[in-house]
C-alpha cells in the first residue's frame, strides 16, 4: 500500500515535534523554579555598599579556613596568620546543595581543641558550606566553601 506524504502529514509531524520540544522546555523550567533555593541577599545594592569594607576587615584578620568532609563528619579549622588555631563564635552555618534546600542541614559544631567538628550524614556529591562567624573583636567573617563528599556518604 503506497501512501503519499501530504501537507497535512508534514503539518502533523512538525506539530508533534514542536509539542515535544515545548513540553520538555516547560518541564525543565518548572523544575528549575521549583528547586531554586532563593535569594542570597534581599537587596544586592544595599549589600554592595559595605562589601569592600567587610572584605578588608575579614582579610585583616588573616584567617585561613580549612574544611574536610569525609566519613559522615565535617571538620573545620580556622588558623591565624601565624598558623595558630582560632576559636571564633560560629553564628550561622548551613551545609547544603547549591541547587536546592531540601537536604540542607545545620551542623552542630563542637570544639576539638584545634578546630571544630560536626556530624554530617550527607550523600556523595557536591556540597556548599555557608559560614558566618564572629572574631573576638566583633569582626564578622563570612565564607561560602564548596565541598565534595566522595564515596557513598550517609
C-alpha positions, 0 to 999 in steps of 0.5 A: 500500500503506497501512501503519499506524504501530504501537507497535512502529514508534514503539518502533523509531524512538525506539530508533534515535534514542536509539542515535544520540544515545548513540553520538555522546555516547560518541564525543565523550567518548572523544575528549575523554579521549583528547586531554586533555593532563593535569594542570597541577599534581599537587596544586592545594592544595599549589600554592595555598599559595605562589601569592600569594607567587610572584605578588608576587615575579614582579610585583616584578620588573616584567617585561613579556613580549612574544611574536610568532609569525609566519613559522615563528619565535617571538620573545620579549622580556622588558623591565624596568620601565624598558623595558630588555631582560632576559636571564633563564635560560629553564628550561622552555618548551613551545609547544603546543595547549591541547587536546592534546600531540601537536604540542607542541614545545620551542623552542630559544631563542637570544639576539638581543641584545634578546630571544630567538628560536626556530624554530617550524614550527607550523600556523595556529591557536591556540597556548599558550606555557608559560614558566618562567624564572629572574631573576638573583636566583633569582626564578622567573617563570612565564607561560602566553601564548596565541598565534595563528599566522595564515596557513598556518604550517609 
